[in-house]
């Protein structure tokens, strides 16, 4: 199967996770189901959803319809902002499992570091992990200040931190911290929704490697050891993104792309929650 081409990473608890997967933000109903079914057929084995996306039921249906052994898939979902707090987080996790039609998830994340309740929420995730209902736990949108705060009270080091991370938002401080702490970094909105595809520096690399802008950007993530979850509902784009693992950028080109940083964001700056 083609999915053997996708490199995996070993999380800090020993769990294996594909570095390249599918994000399903802003996909609903039939479109969401079909996108996941097509992705699994192509060879994707990492599927990333969230309570906030309101498509967990459809993702669960697609997993069931795929006929793939559940243990071959890596499924992530996330705690919604409205569900922070210890008891609330436990109830929210139960609801996500029910919607997904699963008795466990491979990874459960705090979606955003909401001011009120994030410490209690993390304690809830630690309980869920100890119960074995989430094979790994982590956070999302935790830039360095939030990671330093979490370090003061966590008993379990997060397995993964999902942030917006692109050549144009190269958060080296968070990247370095996670690398040193054994926390796998994962990027969302990795291809900037195409907004940066016209960057002349990127275009020069596309010409050199004869690859698409998306493939160059995704491969940059992989070369840095960063997991990435590009979103697409189109089968052609799903295949294109999947094929980003089929070549290797030269080391000097990875370093070149590290210099693209201009602070460009698609989503909110997590600093609003400080």
N, C-alpha and C positions, 0 to 999 in steps of 0.2 A: 504493500500500500504506500501511497505517496507520503503519508504523514511521517514516515521514517526520515524524510528529508528535513523535518523541523527539529532543530536542536532543543534539548530539554535542559532544565536547570534543577538542581537539588536544593530545595528550600532548607531552612535551618533546622527543621524537624525531620529531615530525611525524605520528605515527600517529593516526588518528581513532578514537574510541571513543564509543559511545552512553553518555549519562549514566545512563540507567535500564536495568537488566537483571534477570535472574533468578538468584537464588542457589539452590543445590540441596542445601544441608546437610540431613542427616537424611531423605533420599529414597533409596529403594533399588529395584533391579530394575525391575519393570514400572511402578511408580509414577513412578520417576525418568524413565524413557523417555517416558512419556505426558505428564508435566508439561512436559518440554522440547519435545516435538512440538507440544503445545497452545500453548505460549508462542511458538514460532516462527510458528505459524499466525496467532496474534493480531497479531504484528508485532515481538516481541522479537528483538533481534539480538546482545545481549550475554548470554552464558551463563557463569556462574562456578561452577566445581567445585574439587575438591582431592583429592589422594591420600588425605588423612585421611577423606574422605567415603565412600570405597570404592564409588563409583558412576561412575568415569571410563569404564568400558566401556559402561555404559548411556547415558551422555551422548553418547559417540561414535556409538552405534547410532542415537540419536534424530537427531543431526546428519545422518547418512547417509540415514536414512529421510525426512527433511524435504524432500529434493529441492532445497533452497536452495543456491545457489552458495556454496562455502566462503568465498570472499573477501567475501561479504556478511555474514558472521558474525564476531563477536569472542569468542574462546574463552579463558578464563582457567583455569589450574590452579595448584596450589601444592605446595611442598616439604613433606613430612611431618616432624614433629618427630624421628622416629627415623632420618631420612636426612641429618642435618647432617654437614658435612665436605666437602672438595673432591671427592674421588673418589666418595663416597657420593651426593652431590647430582647428579653427572653421571649415575650409574647410575639414580637415582630419576627423573630427567627422561626418560631413555630409556624406562623402564617406563611412565611416564605417557603418553608419545606412543604407545606400543604399545597400551595399553588404550584410548586415545581413537581409535585408528585414524587418526592424523594424522601428517603429516611436519613440522608446526610447530604452535605455539600462538601466539596473539596476545599473551598476557601470562603470564609465569611469576613467581610470588611466593614469597618465604620466608614461610611461614605464621605462625610465631611466632619471636621472637628468643631461641631457646634459648641458654643461657649458653655451652655448649661447642660451638664449631664455626660460629657464625653468620658470623664474618669469612671463614672458608674457604668457606662456602656461597655468600656473595656473590661471591667470586672465581669460583666455578663458574658462577654465573648470568651473570657478565660474559662468560665464554667462550661460553656457550650463545647469548647475544645476538650476539656477534661472528660466530658461525657462522651466524646467521640462522635458527636453529631456534626461537627465541622472538623475536617481532617487537618486544617490549618486556619489560622486567624491572622488578620492584619488590618491595615488602615489605608485610607485614601485621602489625598489632598493634605497630607501631613508634611509640610515643609519643615525646615530645621527647627524653628522655635517650638513647634508642636511635638516634634520627636524628642527634644530635650526635656519637655514637660512630661511626656509619657514615660520616659526613662525613670523618672522619680517614683512612679507608683506601679508600674507593670511588674507582674511576677513572671510573665511569659513574654519573651521578646517577639514582636510581630514577625511573621514569616515574610510579609510582603508589604510594600508601600506603593500605591498606585497614584501617580501624579501626572499633571500635564507636563510633558517633557518632549521637546523637539530641538532641532538644531537652533531654532530661533528663540527657544526658552530653555537654554542649557543651564539648569540649576545645579552648578557644580558642588555647592555646599551640601545640598541634600543628597546628591549622587555619591559624594565622598563619604558622608556620614553613613549612609545605608550600606555601602560597600564594606566599610570598616566594622559595622555592627552586625554584619551577616544578614541584613534585611534585603530581600530581592526587590529591586526597583522595577516598576512596570509603568509604561507610558500609555495614557489615553489621549485621544485626539492627535495621534502621532503625525498624521499627514496634513494637519492644519486645515482640514476641510477643503484642501486644494488651493487655499488662498496664497500660499507661498510658492506654488509651482512655477511661477514666472521669475523667481529669483535667478539672475544670470549665473551665479556661482553654481546653483543646483543644475541649471541647464547644461553647463559645461561638463558636469559629472555624468549626466544622462547621456551626453554624446560620447564621452569616453568609454562608458561601460555598455552602451546601447541598451539601457534600461529606462523604465518610466520613472517620473519623479517620485511616485509612491514607493516604488521598489528601492530606490536609492535611500530614501529616508528610513524605511523600515529596516533595511540592511544596516544602516548606521546604528540603529538601536541594538540590533543583534550583535554587531561587532563590539559594542560597549558592554555587552552582557545584560542589557535592559530588555525585559519582556515587553511586548507591545500587542495591543488589541485593536487594530483598525476596524472600523465599521464599514460594511457595505451590504446592500441588499441585492446587488446585481451579480449574477453568477460569473460574468466575465471579470469583474473587479475582484471578486472573491478569489478567483484563480490567479489573477495578477498579483494580488497581495501575498497569496500563499507562496508564489514563486520567488518572492523576495529573499527567501532563504537559500536559493540555488546558486548564489555567486558570493564573492567576497570582495569588499572594498579594500583597497590598499591602506596600510596603516597611516600613511601621510594624508590620505583623503579623509579618513575618519577625523584626524586632528584638524584638517582644514574645515570640516563641517562644524567642529566644536567652536569655531570662531564666528559662526553666523549669528550668535546670540544678540538679539536686540530687544528682549523683553516682551516679545509678541505673545499675546494670550488669546485663546478662544473662549475660555471659561473664566469664572470669577477667580480673583486672587484669594487664596485661603487666608491671607493676612486680615481679611475683614472679620475673622473670628477670634483674633487675638484679644 
